[in-house]
Amino acid sequence: MKTLAYNKRAKFDYQLLETFEAGLKLIGNEVKSIKTGRASLKGAYVTVHKNELYLINAHVPHYQNHVDTNYDPDRSRKLLMHRKEIDSLIGKKSASGLTIVPVRIYLKKGRIKLEISLAKGKKEFDKRHSIREREESRDMQRKLKNF
């Protein structure tokens, strides 16, 4: 599985509880643009509209070799999942106050997939704790490297 785009803020801002795989409803030039690695999940989120999941604010730039004057790179894209999975996600999201966060876009058997995660927002002290842990592990790696 080749990762094409990654949401760097997802693990920092949220505690990821459960991950799911979803397909994306795309048009032709978007597929080509994503496969070249030009997509961005910065600031993207998943929302529920009429019992369907949509990826909002994901940036997929215009494909270089395609002429389309009416293309919107930040348009909302429908997520393709089984009905049971969608209902389960919506129920968990509404019952416990969790959110659905896009984590990464990757290629699986030639198809573009989106990894979404059911997540709980971190507080400020949780973020400081993760930064401290990351710095401590880097210090340990440096000390072990010098030995």
N, C-alpha and C positions, 0 to 999 in steps of 0.2 A: 504494500500500500504506500503510495507516494503522496506525501503531504504537499498540497498546493498553496494553502493559506492557513495561517494560524492566528488565533486571537490571544495575544500575549497578556492582555489584562484580565482574562477570564480566571486564571488560577490565582492571580493576585487580589482581585476584588471580590471573588466568590469562593466559597467552599463547595467544591463539586461533589455531589452526592451520588448521582446515578447518570450514566451516559446512555445515549440512544443513537442509532444510525438512521438518517433520513435521506431520501433522494431530493433533488431540487428540480422544479419545473423551469427549464431554461429555454431560450431561443438559440438558434444555431451559432450566431456570432459570439454569444456569451460563453458557450461551451469552448470554442476555440480560444477565447481570451483567457478563460480560467485555466485551461490546459497549458498555456504559456506561462502561468504563474503570476498573473497580474492582478488577481483578485485581492481584496482587503476586507477583513472582518472588524476593523477598528471602528468602534462605536455601533456595531450591529447588535440587534437583539431579536428575539422571537416573540411574536404576539399571537393571540387567539382572536379570530374573526369568523363568526358564523360556524363554530365548531371545526374550524380548519386552522392549521398553523401556518404562519407566514414569517419569512425572514425579512426584516426591515433594516434599511440603512446599510446593507452590505454593498460595497463599491466594486463593480465589475466594469472596468473601462472599456471603451469602444475598441473592437478588434481592428487592427491597423489596416488590413486588406479588405475590409467590408465597408461599403458605402451605405450609410443609413443616417439621414439627417434628423430623424425624430427619436433617436435612441436616448433613454434615460439611464445612466449608469447606476443610480441609487434606487431604482424601482423596487417594489416589494415582490418577493418571489415565494410561491407556494411550496410548502414542504410536503413530500410524498411519504406517507407512512401508513401502516395498517390502522383501520378504524379502532381496534382494541387498544393499540398503543397510544393513539391520539387521545382517546377517552381517558385512559389511565393517566397520561401526562396532565391533561386539563384538570382532572379530579385532584391529583396530588398538588398541583400548583395552587388551586383555589382553597383547598382544605388547610394546608399548612403554611401558606404565605410564602411559598418558594417562587423562584423565577426560572425561566428557561433561557439558557445562555448558549450561543453558538461557540464551539470551541475550535474546530478546524474544518477545512475543506480538503478532501483527499480523493485519490483515484483508486477505485477497487474494481478489478476486472474490466477496465476500460470505461467505467461509469463514474460520474462525479457524485460523491456522497458528502453529506454534512454531518459532523458529529455534534450533537447537542447534548446539553447536560442540565439536569435538574439541580439547581444550585441555591445556596443560602448566602446572602450578603455578609461579608466580613465587617466587623467593627474596626475602628482605627487601631485599637491595641492588638487585634489579631494580625493586622498587616505589619505592625512593628515586630511582632513575634516571628512572623515568617521571614522578614528581612534579617533579623538577628540569627535565626537558624541557618539561613543561606550563607551569611558571612562567616559563621562559625565553621560550617562545613568547608568553605573555601580556605579558611585558615588551616584547618586540619590537613587538607590536601597539600597545601604549600609546605607544611612542616614535614609531612611524610615524603614529599618529593625531595626535600633537602637531605633526608637520611640516606 
